[in-house]
Amino acid sequence: MVKTFKLRKIGEILVERGELNPSDLSFVLAIIKSTGERFGKICLVNALVSEEALAAALAEQYGMEYIDLKGFNIDETILDIFPHAVPKDTLYRFHFVPLESQGDSLVVAVDDPTNIIKLDEMEFCLNRPLIFKLATQSAIESVLRNEDGTGWLLREVQEVQSKIGCCGVKIPAASVERSVFFYRDFLGLGIRKQSQGMVVFDHGLVLVNGRYSAGFPDDFHCRSLIYIQVSNIEELFSRAIELNVRVVTKLAPWDESGKLFFRCLDPDGNVVEVMPHDGSGVAESPF
């Protein structure tokens, strides 16, 4: 997905582009040595370079195209390429802007090319090849919050969060009993309806007994990443350890905000990503 090559140092690129003085570069490197803070953050906090100049240099460093999103509005038809497989609040979770389709690929704008794990997870979740371009963090936030272009998106996310069962995912289960324990007794999802061979949980998660035919081509393989929010993520992680749930990503900060997350596997090997309801990482436990 992301080409591997020897990266030039971002400071050298900024100096070469005339955006940063050599003396300022020495100042930034000294702060990094003493604090370990990221290069770009130091530059922005000390007003040494603009956010746009930093993003353009970062794009050059990673061999990406820098794009100015000023005045850009999301084309709603682009999102129709994955209307059922991926919730539209994925744009906020991964903080990206879909730009256009190119054949089987989707061109997206991101603000951090250094987080390779997150970019890989985006591609996994969207289940199609991605072509990355680089934009500033504030520009992406502006597009996502633009009432004229994407107010519908904000409203839809709020509606999804306020209703039960308005979107979901169907998962074949080798053992419905084991999966019910995992999703109901471990994760705390309520069961809305249960019949022979099928269990419907809150928020549209559906378990079906064994395999099901969805009319896919024989060579088509579905991949699932299930996203679930809980009230007390630290307590749930401790419970996962006690129950010997297969944890694939231990409890760790998701980003600089300090919000925690972890990933585990359900009984059938589907990846479940667990995040807290709010940014604190700790709230009243549902258990």
N, C-alpha and C positions, 0 to 999 in steps of 0.2 A: 504494500500500500504506500508507505512512505519510503522514498529512495534512501539508501544508505550511502553516505559519502563523508569525507572529512570536513567538519564544520570549521569555518573561519570564526575567529573571535568577534563577538558582536561589537566590542569596543573599537576594534581595529576598523570594522566596517563603518561605524559612525564617524570616526576620525577621518577616514578616507573620503566619506561623503560630505565632509565639512559641517557635520551636525554637532560634533563634540570636540572641544579643545583637548590637546594632549595633556595639559595640566589637569583638566577636569577628569580625564580618564584615570590619571594617577590617583586623584582624590577618591573616585568611585572604587578602584581596586583596593585602596587602603581600607575603606569601610567594609568591603566584602571580606577582606582578610580578618577583620576584627569581629564582625557580626555574623557573617555567613548569609547576609541578606541578598536577594536576587538583584542582578545588575540593573534590569529595567526599572524595578521599583525604586532603587536609589536614584536613578536618573530623573524619574518623574517627581518624586518627593522633593528633590532639590532643584527642580525646574531647570535641569541641564539640557534636556531635549524635549521636544513635543511628543505627544503620544503617537501622532501620525509618523513622525520621523523614526521613532523607535520601532513601530510596526513595519515600516518599509525596510528598515535595516534587518529586522528579524526575518522578513520574507526573503531577502537576499541571502541571509545566512543559511536558510533551509531550502533554498532553491524553489521558492513558491512565488506566486504572483500576488502583489499587494493590490487590494481593491478599495477604492473610496466609496463607502455606502451612503454618502450624503444624498438625500432625496430618493433613496431606493425604497420601494415597497414590495413586499412579498406577493408574488402571483399565486393566488389561491389554487389555481389548477395544478401547480407543481406538487402541492401536498396531496393531490388526488392519486398520486402514484402509489401511496401507501396509506389509504384511508382506513383500512381495517387492521393492518399488521402492527402499526406503531401509533400510539396516542400522540396527538399534536402537542401536548405539553412536553414532549421529548425535545422540542426546540429550546425550551427553557432549561431542561435538565442538563443538556449537553452544551447549551449556549452557542448555537450556530444559526446561520441564516441560509436557507436553501436559495440558490441563485437561478439555476436552470438545469435541465436534463440534457445530457449528451449521450445519445444511444442508451445503453444499459446503465450508464453512470449518472450520478447526481453531483452537480457542482455545488459546493457549500463554502461559506465564509466562516472561519474560526478565528479565535484571537490568541491561541496558545499552541504553537506547533511542537512544543517541548513535551507535552503530555501525551506520549505515544500510546499509553495504555487506554486513555480516554478516547483517542481517535480510533483506535482499533475497536473499542467497544461501540462507538457510534456506527461503524461500518457493520459490525455484527448485528446490532439492534435494527438498523435500517435494511439489512439483508440485501445490499446492493453495493457495487463499487462506488467509492467516493473520490471526487477530485477536490482537493483542498486549496482554497485561496485564503489569504490572510487579511484581516481587517482589524481595526482597533476595538477594544472591549467596549468603549463608550458608544461607538458607531453601531455595533451589534445590538446593544441594549436599546439604543434609540429606535432602530428598525422594529424590534420586537414590541416596543411600547407605543409605536406610532399609531394613533387612533385612526387616521385616514387609511393607512395601508393594512394594519393588522389588528385593529380594535376587535374585529370578529374573532381573532385568535385568542385574545385575552378573555373575551366573553365566553368562548367555548371551553377554555380551560376551567373557568369558574363553574360553568354548568356541569362539566364532567366531575368536578370535585364535589358538587353539591347533590348529585344524583347517584343512586346505586344501580349498578347493572347497565349503564349506558354504553359501556364498551367492555371488552374482555378478551379472554384467550381460552381456547379449548385445548386440553392436555390429555393425551391418552395415558392411562395409568395401568401398569402391570398388576398392581394390587390397589384397588380403590380404598380398602380399609387402611393400608399403610399411608396412602396419600391424604386421606381424610384426617388421620392423626397429625400429619405434618402441617397441613394448611389450617385445620381447625384448632387442634389442641396445642400445637407449637406456635404457629403464627397468629392465632386468634381470630381468623376469619369466620364470620357467621355463615351458616348454611341457610339459603333461601328456599331451596327445593331439592328433594332427593327422590329419585325413582330408580327402578332396576337398571343398573348399568350407567347411571349418570348422577352427578352431584353438582348443583349450582351454588356457588358461594357468593357472598357480597362482592360488589364491584365487577361482576361479570366473569369471574374465574370459573371454568367448567371442567370437571373431570369426567372422562368417559372410560368405561371399562375396556381394556385391551386396545387394539388398533382400530382406527376408523378410516374410512375412505372419503377423501375430500376431492376426488376427481383430478388430482395432480398427475403430471407425467411421471412415468416410472423412475426417471433419473432425477426427479426433484426431491431435495432434502430440506425439510423445515428445521429452523433453528430457533430456540426460544430463550429469551432473557426476560424473566418475570420481575416486575418492579413493584415492590410493596412498601408502604409506609407504616410505621408502628409508633406507639407513644413513648416507649422506653427502650431504646435500642441497646443500651448497655446491659439491662436486665435480660433482654432477649438473647444477646450474644452469650451471656453466662449460661442461660438455659440451653442454648445450642451445644455448648461444650459438655454440659451435664448429660444431655441426651445423645451424645456422640453423633450429632448432625455433621455431615461432611462439609466443613468450612473450607472454601477455596481462596477467600481473601479475608484476612483477619480484620478485626475492628480497627479502623484508622480514619484520620481526617480525610474528607472528600476533597476539600479545597482550602484556601487560606482562611475561610470563615470559621474553620474548625468543626464544621458539621460532620458527624461520624457516619460511617456506613460499613457494611460487610457483605460478602457474597457467600452463599452456600448452595448446596445441591439438594433438590427434592429427591424422593425415593426413586424417581425414574431418570435422574441425572440432569434435569433441567436446571439452569442457573437462576437462582433467585437473588436479586439485589435488594437489600433491606436498607431503608433510609428512615430518619426520624420525620415526624409530622412537621416540626418546625426547625428553625436554625439552631436551637439550643443543644440538640442531641439528647436531652433528658426531659421527660415530661411524665405525667401520671401514667402508671402502668395499666394496661387493659386486662392483665391476668389476675 
